[in-house]
Amino acid sequence: MSTEAEPVPDRPAPAPAPEGDGRTTRERMVRAAIEIVAAEGAAALTTVEVCRRVGIAQSSYYTHFATRDDLLAALAEVVAVNSNVPNRRARESFAATRDADSHREMFRVPVEMIGRSPELFRLARSARAAPPDTALGAQSRRAEAANRRQVADHLMVLGGVEGDRFRRRHEMAADCVNAMVAALAEGHVDGRYPDLEEVVDLLVLLTGWGRATSTWLTTPSGPEVTSSDPQVD
């Protein structure tokens, strides 16, 4: 993405965040970027507007970020970390109680968060198409891998298994769960599936593993299990 200076809009700058709020300039820039994208979408994010909101000179931008893409990557990382906390708590609650209400809450939490900040969700979705050698593309893949690992860990706890022999199948299942949540949440924020509880209903039904699925998940897999190499006595 271009790093050329952008024209300054002819409007007064918002009041900058106070210097004594405990955040570094970089952190304040990321927070400003999140606010812009959440309110107006990624297309509205410019280096000029970020600097105006933070109250720094345009030339100071490149002291903290080499490109706009670097800022988007930092923004996406903060959003991913912040959203992980309530999602993890909801998963842990279900693992502890295994009841219907906590099962529903485990899916209601992420869909509600996406509904509150649809533009941030759309940015995360589009970031998956960014090349892996870009800051945004690399961050997107790290976040996706971390989410896959966390959901797989949760599924393994539910299944009462542990160890690498079971991880591959649980990561496959985690990819399926994450894809379903993202697809239905996208439909929810786009207005195709406006009823949140109906979305949650379907996610609960699709993840109420039957005996066949549970057996498949708890069957060891991997090279050390499935190898067809002849055994040497």
N, C-alpha and C positions, 0 to 999 in steps of 0.2 A: 504494500500500500504506500501511497505517496507520502512523503514527509515534507512536502513543500508548504510554506506558510499559507494559511487560508485568509481571505478577506475578513476584516472585523465587521460584524453586523452593526448597524447604526442604532443601537439601543443601549440603555444604561446597564452596567454590569450588576449582577446580584451581589449582595453583601458577602464578602469572603468569610469563610469559617474562622473563628477566633484562633489566634496563635496559641492560646493557653488551653486548648481543648485536649491536649495530650497526644494528638496525632501528628505524624510527620507530614511533610508536604506531599510526599508520594501517596500516603494513605488518604489524605484529603482529596487528592486528585482521583484516586480510585473511587472514593465515596461519591464524588461529584459525577463521575462517569456512570456509576450505578443509577443515580437519581435521574440522569438524563435519559438513559436507555429505558429505564422502567416507565418513565412518563411519556417519552416521545418515540422510542424505538432506536435501534442501532444507527439508522441513517442520520439521526439528529446529532450523533456524537461527533464533535469536531474538537481538534486541539484548542482552537480559539475559545470555544464555549467552556471547556474544562478550565482553562487558565482564568477566564473571566470569573467563574464561580469560586475558584480558590483564591483569586486575588493576586496572581503572579503574572509576570511579564510573559508574553508569548515565547520569547527566546528561552525562557527557563524550562519550558516543557521538555526539551531534549536533554536536559540534565538528568531527568528521571526516567524517560522512556524514549527509546530510539525511534519508534514508529507508533502510529495509531494502533497497529496490530498488537504491539506489546502491551498497550494500555488495555485493549480488549481482553487479552489473555489474563492480565492481572485482575481485571474485573470478574471474569468468569471463574477464576480460582477462588476469589472471596465469596462469590455467590454459592459455589459448590460446597465450600467448607461450612458456610452458615446454614445451608439447607440440610446438610448431613446430620446436624445435631437433632432436630425434631424427628427426622426419619429414623435415625438409630434408636431413639427413645421409644418410638412407636413399635419398632420391630422387637425390641427387648421386652416391652410390655406384653406383646403377644406370645413371645417365647416363654414368659413366666406364667401367664394365665391360660393360654390356649383357648380362650373363650370367644364367642361370636362377636361380641362388642369390640374387643381389642383387635380381632381379625379385620373388622371393617375399618377401625381407626387407622390401622397400619397402611391402608390404601387411601383413606380420606385425607390424611395429613399431606402426602405429596401432591395430590390433585388440587387440594385447597391452596397450597403454596403456589402452585403453577397458576391457578386462577387469579391470585392476587397480583402476580407479576408476570403477565403473559409475554411481555416483550423480552424479559430476561430469559424466559423459557425458549422463545423463538431464536434468540441469539445462541443459546446453547445447542439447539437443534441444528442451526446452520453451521455452527463451528465444526461439526462432525465432518463436513465436506472440505474443510480447510486442509491444505497440504500438511503432512506430518512434519515437514522441516520448517514450518512457520511457528511463531510463538503461540498463536491461537490454536492451530492444529495440534501441536504437541500437548498443550494444556488440556484440550478436549479429550485426547486419548488417555492422558493420565487420570482425568476425572472418571472417564468411562471404565477404566480398569479398576479403579478404587471402588466404584459403585458395584461392579460385578463381583469383586472379592468380598465386599461387605454383605451383599445379599446371599452369596454362596455360603459364607460363614453362618449366616442366620438359618439357611435351609439345612445345613449340616447339623446345627444344634437341634432343630426340630426333628430331624431324622435320627438323632442319636448316634451319629457316626463322626469320625474324625480321621485325618490323615490324607496324604496325597492320593491314595488309591481311590478315594471317593470324590476328590475335588473336581475332576474334569466334568463329570456329569452334573454336579451341582452348579458349576459355572455355566454350563449350557442352559440349565433351568433358570439361573439368574438372568441370563441374557433374554430369555423368553419373558420372564416377569417384567424386567425393565422395559422391554419393547412394548408390552401390553399397556403398562402404565403410561408410557410416553404417547402412544398412539391414541388412547382414550382421553388422556388429558388434553392433547392437541385438539381432538374433536370437541371437548368440553369448552375450551377457551375460544374456539372458532364458532361456537354456537350450534354445531351439529348435534351434540349431546348435552343439552342445557341442564338436565337433571343430574346433579352431583350424586345423589343417592342411587340413581339407576346405574351410573358409571361404577360406583363402589360395589353394587350388587353383582355386576358381571365380573369384576376383578376377583371378588370373593369366590364366586362359582368356579372361575377358571383356575384358581389356585387351591381349591379343595381337593388335593391329590387323592385319587382313588388308589386301590390296592396295587394295581398294575404299575402306576407311576411311582408309588413309594418303593415297590420292589426293585424297579429299574434304578432308581436313585441310590438305593442302598446296596447295589451290587457293585463290587470293586471293578474299576476299569483302569486302563492305562497300559503302557508298553510292558510293564512287569507282570500284568495279568493276562493280556490278550495276545502276547507274542506267540507266533507259530514256529519259532526256531526249535529245532530238535534239542531234547534234553541230553546232557552228557552225564553219564554216571560217574 
